[in-house]
Amino acid sequence: MNKVPVLVTGGAGYIGSHAVLALKDAGWTVAVVDNLSTGTREVVPEDVPFYEGDIADSELIARIIAERSIQAIMHFAGSIVVPESVEKPLEYYRNNTLASHALISAAVAGGVKHILFSSTAAVYGAPERVPIDEGDTKAPINPYGASKLMTERMLEDSSAAHPFNYGALRYFNVAGADPQGRAGQIGKGSTHLIKVAVEAAVGKREQVAVYGTDYPTPDGTCIRDYIHVSDLAAAHVAALEWLIAHPDENLVINCGYGKGLSVLEVLDAVDKANGAPLHREMGPRRAGDPPMLVAGNARLLERLHWRPAHNDIDTIVGHALAWERKLAGRGG
C-alpha cells in the first residue's frame, strides 16, 4: 500500500482528531487544517503539522497541498447540528456546501488523487425502511442533510470530469472516545446524546433532555445506530486504502453497526456506567429528527478490511465517560 501524504480538514474536531490518530498509528504522513471554530488545538498531536485556517481559503489550501505534497484529503470540516441547520440554513450551505466547493476546487488544481468525505445518514431523511441501504432514496428533511448531499453530488460530478476518485462515508451516530484517552469529544455546545449524558454524569449539566417520547418506536424515543468513534476512524483508514487500490472507482458506504438503540436505552447504559441515575427531562420533539436511523452495513463489511472493535454500548459509554472525567479533572 502506497501511504500517500494526507490532509485532514477539521482534524482538531471530534471525528477528525480520531482519524488523525488512526492514520498516525498506521504509519501515514498527516497534516491538519482547522479554523478552530469548534475544534481544539490540543487534541492534534504535536508532531502533526497544523494550519489554522478555513477550507474556503483556496490560497491556504493550495499552499498546504504544495508544501506537504498532499495526495489525499479526508474532509471532516463543517457544521453538524441538525436543529441549528433548520434555524440557520444559509450558514450550513455556506459552511458545508460552498466551503467544500472551494476545497474540491483547490484539490483538483493541486493534483490531489483521492478525497474521502465525511457525509451523514441525514442524506436519507426519514427513511422508508430500516436498515437503510446506500441505494435507498435520498430525501433530506433538514438543511444539514441537504448540504451534505449537495457535496456528495459535487464530488460525483467532479470526479467524472477530473483525475481523482472519492469516497463518501455516511455516518449514523458517532460516540465514545479514544480508548487510550488521547482524544474525545470536547463540549462546545454539544447536542450529541452520549456527550450530553456524560457531561451530566460529571456534574457539568443538571439534567439530560429527551426530545420526543411519542415516536413510533417501542419506547417512544428516537432510535439511532451508535458507532464508536475509533471504529469509525479505522473505517476511514480502510476506505482510503480502498480508494488508492481502486483509482478508477468511487466508494459510498454507510458507517454503522446495523443495530439501533433508543434514547432511553442509551441513558440506561450511562446510568449503569455512572453508578447513579441521571435526571431526565422529557420534552417535545426537535425539528428535523426522523424516528429511526439504522445503517445497513453490508457494503462496509464486504468492501473494506474492517471489523468493529468496540461494538458494544457499554464500551462506548465507558470510553466517553472516562474522557469526560479526564476533562473535568483538568478543568475542561
C-alpha positions as CSV (number, residue, x, y, z in Angstrom):
1,M,0.0,0.0,0.0
2,N,1.3,3.4,-1.1
3,K,0.8,5.5,2.1
4,V,0.5,9.0,0.5
5,P,0.6,12.2,2.5
6,V,-2.9,13.0,3.8
7,L,-4.5,16.4,4.7
8,V,-7.3,16.1,7.3
9,T,-9.7,19.0,7.3
10,G,-11.4,19.6,10.6
11,G,-8.6,17.5,12.2
12,A,-8.9,19.3,15.5
13,G,-12.6,18.3,15.8
14,Y,-14.1,15.2,17.3
15,I,-14.1,12.7,14.5
16,G,-11.2,14.3,12.6
17,S,-8.9,14.1,15.6
18,H,-9.5,10.4,15.9
19,A,-8.9,9.9,12.2
20,V,-5.5,11.7,12.6
21,L,-4.6,9.3,15.4
22,A,-5.7,6.3,13.3
23,L,-3.6,7.5,10.4
24,K,-0.6,8.1,12.5
25,D,-0.9,4.8,14.3
26,A,-0.9,3.1,10.9
27,G,2.2,4.9,9.6
28,W,0.7,7.6,7.4
29,T,2.1,11.1,7.0
30,V,-0.6,13.6,8.1
31,A,-1.2,17.4,8.1
32,V,-4.3,19.1,9.6
33,V,-6.2,22.3,8.7
34,D,-8.9,23.6,11.1
35,N,-10.3,27.0,11.8
36,L,-10.9,26.0,15.5
37,S,-14.5,27.3,15.4
38,T,-15.5,24.1,17.1
39,G,-12.2,22.2,17.2
40,T,-9.5,22.1,19.9
41,R,-5.8,22.5,19.0
42,E,-4.6,20.3,21.9
43,V,-6.1,17.1,20.5
44,V,-3.8,17.3,17.5
45,P,-0.5,15.6,18.2
46,E,2.4,18.0,18.5
47,D,4.3,16.3,15.7
48,V,1.5,16.7,13.2
49,P,1.8,19.9,11.0
50,F,-1.1,22.1,11.9
51,Y,-2.6,25.0,9.9
52,E,-5.2,27.3,11.5
53,G,-7.5,28.5,8.7
54,D,-10.6,27.8,6.8
55,I,-11.1,25.3,4.0
56,A,-12.8,28.1,2.0
57,D,-9.4,29.8,1.8
58,S,-8.3,28.5,-1.6
59,E,-4.8,30.1,-1.3
60,L,-4.2,28.4,2.1
61,I,-5.3,25.0,0.8
62,A,-3.2,25.3,-2.3
63,R,-0.2,26.2,-0.1
64,I,-0.7,23.2,2.2
65,I,-1.1,20.8,-0.8
66,A,2.1,22.1,-2.3
67,E,4.1,22.3,1.0
68,R,3.1,18.8,2.1
69,S,2.9,17.1,-1.3
70,I,-0.7,16.1,-0.4
71,Q,-2.2,13.3,-2.5
72,A,-5.3,12.5,-0.4
73,I,-7.8,14.6,1.7
74,M,-10.0,13.4,4.5
75,H,-12.7,16.1,4.7
76,F,-14.4,16.5,8.1
77,A,-14.7,20.2,8.4
78,G,-18.3,21.5,8.6
79,S,-21.3,22.3,10.7
80,I,-23.2,19.3,12.1
81,V,-26.1,20.3,14.4
82,V,-29.5,19.4,12.8
83,P,-31.8,21.8,14.7
84,E,-29.3,24.7,14.2
85,S,-29.4,23.9,10.4
86,V,-33.2,24.4,10.4
87,E,-32.7,27.8,12.2
88,K,-29.7,28.9,10.2
89,P,-29.9,27.2,6.7
90,L,-27.7,29.7,4.9
91,E,-24.9,29.2,7.4
92,Y,-25.0,25.5,6.7
93,Y,-25.0,25.9,2.9
94,R,-22.0,28.2,3.3
95,N,-20.0,26.2,5.8
96,N,-20.7,22.8,4.3
97,T,-21.5,23.1,0.6
98,L,-19.8,26.3,-0.6
99,A,-16.7,25.7,1.5
100,S,-16.5,22.2,0.2
101,H,-16.7,23.6,-3.4
102,A,-13.6,25.7,-2.6
103,L,-11.8,22.8,-1.1
104,I,-12.5,20.4,-4.0
105,S,-11.5,23.1,-6.5
106,A,-8.2,23.6,-4.7
107,A,-7.7,19.9,-4.6
108,V,-8.3,19.5,-8.3
109,A,-5.9,22.3,-9.1
110,G,-3.3,20.9,-6.8
111,G,-3.4,17.4,-8.3
112,V,-4.9,15.6,-5.3
113,K,-5.8,12.0,-6.3
114,H,-8.2,10.9,-3.5
115,I,-10.9,12.7,-1.5
116,L,-12.7,11.0,1.4
117,F,-15.8,12.9,2.5
118,S,-17.4,12.9,5.9
119,S,-21.1,12.6,5.0
120,T,-24.1,11.6,7.0
121,A,-27.2,9.4,7.3
122,A,-29.2,12.6,7.2
123,V,-29.0,12.4,3.4
124,Y,-31.7,9.7,3.7
125,G,-34.2,11.9,5.6
126,A,-36.9,9.9,7.2
127,P,-36.2,6.5,5.6
128,E,-38.9,4.3,4.1
129,R,-37.3,1.2,5.6
130,V,-34.7,0.3,8.2
131,P,-31.9,-0.8,8.0
132,I,-31.0,1.8,5.3
133,D,-29.0,0.7,2.2
134,E,-26.8,3.1,0.3
135,G,-29.0,2.9,-2.8
136,D,-32.2,3.9,-0.9
137,T,-33.9,7.2,-1.6
138,K,-32.0,10.3,-0.6
139,A,-34.6,12.9,0.7
140,P,-33.1,15.1,3.4
141,I,-35.5,16.7,5.8
142,N,-33.2,19.3,7.1
143,P,-30.6,21.7,5.6
144,Y,-27.7,19.8,7.3
145,G,-28.5,16.6,5.3
146,A,-29.2,18.6,2.2
147,S,-25.9,20.5,2.4
148,K,-24.0,17.1,2.7
149,L,-25.9,15.5,-0.2
150,M,-25.0,18.5,-2.4
151,T,-21.4,17.9,-1.6
152,E,-21.7,14.2,-2.4
153,R,-23.2,15.2,-5.8
154,M,-20.4,17.7,-6.4
155,L,-17.8,15.1,-5.7
156,E,-19.5,12.6,-8.0
157,D,-19.7,15.1,-10.9
158,S,-16.2,16.4,-10.4
159,S,-14.6,13.0,-10.2
160,A,-16.2,12.2,-13.6
161,A,-14.5,15.3,-15.1
162,H,-11.2,15.3,-13.2
163,P,-8.5,12.7,-12.4
164,F,-9.4,11.9,-8.8
165,N,-11.6,9.4,-7.0
166,Y,-13.7,9.9,-3.9
167,G,-15.4,8.2,-1.1
168,A,-18.4,9.3,0.9
169,L,-18.9,7.7,4.3
170,R,-22.4,8.3,5.6
171,Y,-22.3,8.3,9.4
172,F,-25.1,7.5,11.7
173,N,-24.5,8.4,15.4
174,V,-20.9,8.7,16.5
175,A,-19.9,8.3,20.2
176,G,-17.2,7.3,22.6
177,A,-13.6,8.4,22.8
178,D,-10.1,7.1,22.1
179,P,-9.5,4.0,24.3
180,Q,-6.1,5.4,25.2
181,G,-7.5,8.7,26.3
182,R,-5.7,10.7,23.7
183,A,-8.8,12.4,22.2
184,G,-12.5,12.6,22.7
185,Q,-15.4,15.0,22.2
186,I,-14.8,18.4,23.8
187,G,-18.1,20.2,24.5
188,K,-18.7,23.5,22.7
189,G,-22.5,23.4,22.9
190,S,-22.6,19.7,22.0
191,T,-26.0,18.2,21.2
192,H,-24.9,14.6,20.9
193,L,-26.9,12.4,23.3
194,I,-24.0,10.4,24.9
195,K,-21.8,13.5,25.2
196,V,-24.6,15.4,26.9
197,A,-25.3,12.4,29.2
198,V,-21.7,12.0,30.3
199,E,-21.4,15.8,30.9
200,A,-24.4,15.4,33.3
201,A,-22.7,12.4,34.9
202,V,-19.7,14.5,35.9
203,G,-21.9,17.4,37.0
204,K,-21.5,19.8,34.1
205,R,-25.2,19.6,33.4
206,E,-28.1,19.3,35.8
207,Q,-30.2,17.1,33.5
208,V,-30.5,15.4,30.1
209,A,-33.3,16.4,27.8
210,V,-35.2,13.7,26.0
211,Y,-36.6,15.3,22.8
212,G,-39.8,13.5,22.0
213,T,-41.5,10.5,23.7
214,D,-44.2,9.9,21.1
215,Y,-42.3,8.5,18.2
216,P,-43.5,5.2,16.6
217,T,-40.8,3.2,18.4
218,P,-41.1,0.6,21.2
219,D,-40.4,3.1,24.0
220,G,-41.5,6.3,22.1
221,T,-38.0,7.8,21.8
222,C,-35.8,8.0,18.7
223,I,-33.7,5.0,17.7
224,R,-30.2,5.5,16.3
225,D,-27.2,3.4,15.2
226,Y,-24.3,4.3,17.5
227,I,-20.8,3.7,16.2
228,H,-17.6,4.1,18.3
229,V,-15.5,7.0,17.1
230,S,-12.4,4.8,17.0
231,D,-14.1,2.2,14.8
232,L,-15.3,5.0,12.5
233,A,-11.7,6.4,12.3
234,A,-10.4,2.9,11.4
235,A,-13.1,2.7,8.7
236,H,-11.7,5.9,7.2
237,V,-8.2,4.5,7.0
238,A,-9.6,1.3,5.4
239,A,-11.6,3.4,2.9
240,L,-8.6,5.5,2.0
241,E,-6.7,2.3,1.3
242,W,-9.5,1.1,-0.9
243,L,-9.5,4.4,-2.9
244,I,-5.8,4.1,-3.5
245,A,-6.1,0.4,-4.6
246,H,-9.1,1.2,-6.9
247,P,-8.1,4.6,-8.5
248,D,-10.8,4.3,-11.2
249,E,-13.7,3.7,-8.8
250,N,-15.6,5.6,-6.2
251,L,-16.9,4.5,-2.8
252,V,-20.2,5.3,-1.0
253,I,-20.6,3.5,2.3
254,N,-22.8,3.6,5.4
255,C,-20.9,3.5,8.6
256,G,-22.7,1.9,11.5
257,Y,-23.2,-1.4,13.3
258,G,-26.5,-2.3,11.7
259,K,-28.4,-2.2,15.0
260,G,-30.2,0.6,16.8
261,L,-30.7,1.8,20.4
262,S,-33.3,4.2,21.7
263,V,-32.6,7.3,23.6
264,L,-33.8,5.7,26.8
265,E,-31.7,2.6,26.3
266,V,-28.6,4.7,25.9
267,L,-29.4,6.7,29.0
268,D,-29.8,3.4,30.9
269,A,-26.3,2.5,29.8
270,V,-24.9,5.8,31.1
271,D,-26.7,5.3,34.4
272,K,-25.1,1.9,34.7
273,A,-21.6,3.2,33.9
274,N,-22.0,6.1,36.2
275,G,-23.4,4.1,39.1
276,A,-26.2,6.6,39.6
277,P,-29.3,7.7,37.6
278,L,-29.2,10.9,35.6
279,H,-32.1,13.4,35.8
280,R,-34.1,13.1,32.6
281,E,-36.2,16.0,31.4
282,M,-38.9,14.8,28.9
283,G,-39.7,17.3,26.2
284,P,-41.2,17.8,22.8
285,R,-39.6,16.6,19.5
286,R,-36.8,18.6,17.9
287,A,-37.2,19.9,14.4
288,G,-35.6,17.6,11.8
289,D,-35.3,14.4,13.8
290,P,-36.5,11.2,12.0
291,P,-37.8,8.4,14.3
292,M,-35.3,5.8,13.3
293,L,-31.9,5.6,11.6
294,V,-30.1,2.3,11.4
295,A,-27.3,1.5,9.0
296,G,-27.4,-1.3,6.5
297,N,-23.6,-2.0,6.7
298,A,-23.2,-5.0,4.4
299,R,-21.1,-2.9,1.9
300,L,-18.9,-1.7,4.7
301,L,-18.1,-5.2,5.8
302,E,-17.8,-6.6,2.3
303,R,-15.5,-4.0,0.6
304,L,-13.2,-2.8,3.4
305,H,-10.7,-4.6,5.5
306,W,-12.5,-3.5,8.6
307,R,-14.3,-5.1,11.5
308,P,-15.6,-3.2,14.6
309,A,-13.5,-3.4,17.8
310,H,-15.9,-1.6,20.1
311,N,-19.4,-2.7,19.1
312,D,-21.0,-2.5,22.5
313,I,-22.9,0.3,24.1
314,D,-21.3,-0.2,27.5
315,T,-17.8,0.1,25.9
316,I,-18.8,3.2,24.0
317,V,-20.3,4.8,27.1
318,G,-17.4,3.7,29.3
319,H,-14.9,5.4,27.0
320,A,-17.0,8.5,26.7
321,L,-17.4,8.8,30.5
322,A,-13.6,8.2,31.1
323,W,-12.8,11.0,28.7
324,E,-15.4,13.3,30.3
325,R,-13.9,12.6,33.7
326,K,-10.4,13.4,32.3
327,L,-11.7,16.7,31.0
328,A,-13.4,17.5,34.3
329,G,-10.2,16.7,36.2
330,R,-8.2,19.3,34.2
331,G,-10.9,21.9,34.3
332,G,-12.0,21.3,30.7
